[in-house]
Every structure is written in structure tokens, then in C-alpha cells.
Amino acid sequence: MTKFFNKWTRKFHRWIAIPTVIIIPLAVISKFTADASEHLPPQIEQFQSILMLLLVISGSYLYLIPYITKWQRNRRKKAKQQVN
């Protein structure tokens, strides 16, 4: 189950990164080059915030995967040693 979840989290993270990489430069460029009437709509800025939040959550999980598996491996190893 965890391998399945890890695989789909990676795919989700990659696919969410694509629109984020497109929207962020557009927002920055529009803020610095256009006047106040030509900014991006607030809905796009909210969408950008949601995408960033999803990237942070999935990226944090992907970052912690090696530490979680190491912790689980050590826990299983200790439980096995106590049984023997």
C-alpha cells in the first residue's frame, strides 16, 4: 500500500508542479510590468495559492519518505530481536 501511495504522490506532485511553474512567472511578470488594471484576476492568484499548498504537502511527504521507512525498518528490527 505504501509503495502505491508513494508512486501516486510523486505523480501528483509532478503534475501539480507544471501549472504552478507556469502561473507563478505569469503572476510575477504581470505584477511588475502592468498597471493596476491589468493584474491577474484574484481567482488565479487563489488557485496559485492552492497549488502551492498542495506542493508543500506532497513535497513534505516525499521528503520524509526515507526517514519514515528507516524508522519503520528499525522498529521492525527491534521487534524481531525481542521475539528471538
C-alpha positions, -999 to +999 in steps of 0.1 A: +000+000+000+028+025+008+046+019-025+013+025-043+007+057-023+043+069-028+041+063-065+009+083-069+021+111-046+051+115-068+029+116-099+005+141-083+034+163-072+049+164-107+016+172-123+007+199-098+042+214-104+035+220-141+007+246-137+024+261-107+056+267-128+035+284-154+013+305-132+040+319-108+061+336-135+030+350-152+018+365-119+052+380-111+056+394-146+020+409-146+026+425-112+058+442-122+051+452-158+014+461-159-005+488-142-032+480-115-060+474-141-040+446-159-032+423-130-042+387-130-077+380-117-079+372-080-092+337-088-059+328-105-040+341-075-061+320-052-056+290-075-019+296-073-020+296-035-039+263-035-014+248-059+015+259-037-002+244-006-006+211-024+030+212-035+041+219+001+021+190+015+031+164-011+067+177-012+070+174+026+057+138+024+081+129-004+110+145+016+100+124+047+096+090+030+132+079+035+131+088+072+097+071+077+109+039+061+141+039+081+121+044+113+097+016+104+127-007+095+144-001+128+111-006+147+106-040+129+142-049+136+138-042+173+105-061+175+122-091+157+151-090+182+128-090+212+109-121+199+142-141+195 
